[in-house]
Amino acid sequence: MRKQATAVSAPCKSVVGNQNDELYDMFLSRIQKRFIANTSNKEPLFQTTAKDKIWDTYLNSFPDPTERQYHNCHCCKNFMERYGHLAIVNEDGTLSSPIWNEADAPDMYLPTIKALNKLIGKSRIIGPFLSSDKSWGEHETGIWRHFAITNQRIYNQTLLTSGQAMAEKREDFKNVITALVEFKLPVIQQALNLLQSDSLYRSEKVLGQAQWLFDLHNARKQHRGIFGENLVWWAVANAPAGFCHPRTSMIGTLLEDIASGMDFSEVSRRFKDKMHPLQYQRPQELPKSGNIEQAEKIVEKLGIKESLRRRFARMNEIVKIWEPVIITNTQKSGGVFSHLKPRNSEPDTFDMHTPPISITWEKFARTILPEAIGIEYLTPHHNTNYTALLTAVDPDSPPILQWDNECQRNPVSWYVWHGGSSASQWGLSSGEYCKVSAITLKPSMWYGENPHQGNGVIFILEGARESRFNGLAIFPEILKSELHQIRATIEAYSKSGMLEGQEEMSACGIALFAGSEWADGIFKVKTKLGIAIYKLDRWD
């Protein structure tokens, strides 16, 4: 707080205070705007070692003892020690203040801001910073105004307090540093190569984490010392759920196997066993009474009781990337015999039977789909990945899926049966073409990337309806991270539940997932030029 009169302050500063100090008022306003600008993109904030020296640095920036005493304010000291030392991490690993900027400072405060920024720039990160408080500091007491900020980044999670969340992130940082030391860059690079080439079963579930570790290793290599450490802090603060526990997750077991010198066949076999859909993140035993009690408390605290009610989705609830083109007949109606064709008349179309053209989904979507008027799918005689899209019974219930959030609601999920399911189970006839009513991407792809969920496309089939009802299809690997600790109870709940909306289901079809074999992707496509048959054999 500036307690000394300026050129625009009243002469009797001890009585008037600084409420009429226009320069100081503008300074506070610029500090607030600067903070909002620096944090509007959700840039994480960090506590630094500057905390212990920030107040002395502030006072000592005023060489005149009298001036120093005017600024020796309890409210401003509290602000400085709690918030004045905070930092954001730049792309090169350096630190800068989200609050202090020399361009915002009046001449009198310019040496002060320079000193504060120099101190923060030389400091180390000691942990992330989260706050549930809307107001940082005392804006005003009596006739004095103080350093204070209105916080736009309020921490509002309900399971962990801001202090608990910060402690958890500090542990995450230790886990990641240990993993980066233990797993050398060549090992991570080999794992990433296997995952990117789809050489490992369900590789998409681990690919994102492997890429994250690889990029982090390279960042530390390019920015050594404290700058590399800062970049690790930044990565941990922004990491997707589960990424900060590499040594106890599937990527850790893969890296250990590679580092031990196993040949590819053994690495692949072990990875496939652990990634089995009925094993990966799935509890193998019924929940214990303690877990059930904990689950009850968490469900009540998060208010997600209604979120656990699920139903079959309808066509009008999905995000479509293609629908059939409806062609209206513009010809004038003729006489009673107008539909007859005269002798030697040319056919409207000439369809030559050609073998299926193998094509990737990426090329099919880019070159064929824009011209497609209608599409049909050839149902195989064996089991395949028929699927149904599901959604929340109450669309306003709190999000529980990883890709669903308050800013962009998307409670839609999907399921396939392990080992596939038959056409008859879905009301279809095997070995026949059925119309495609719409095409959609996996729900996790609708409004942004969720790389650990993998890529996939779903062809909605006309008349497809699930006839086997068993469970709610709420799987641990699609739930938000705060529910991971009670996954055994949720798994048991899901198995015992029943999907609603069976009479209204209309979003069922065939799913093709990146990274898996596409043996059943045969489609007949009609365009203005005619009909062609395509075999989608892989994602890209």
Helices and strands as residue ranges (DSSP letters): H 13-16, H 22-39, E 45-48, G 49-52, H 54-60, H 65-70, H 74-79, I 80-84, E 88-89, E 95-96, G 102-104, G 107-109, H 110-121, E 125-129, E 135-136, E 140-141, E 144-145, E 149-150, H 162-182, H 185-196, H 204-222, H 226-238, G 246-248, H 250-259, H 264-274, H 289-302, G 306-308, E 310-312, G 315-317, E 357-360, H 361-363, I 364-368, G 369-371, E 374-378, E 386-392, E 413-416, G 424-426, E 433-441, G 443-445, G 451-453, E 456-461, G 476-478, G 481-486, H 487-496, E 508-513, E 522-527, E 530-538
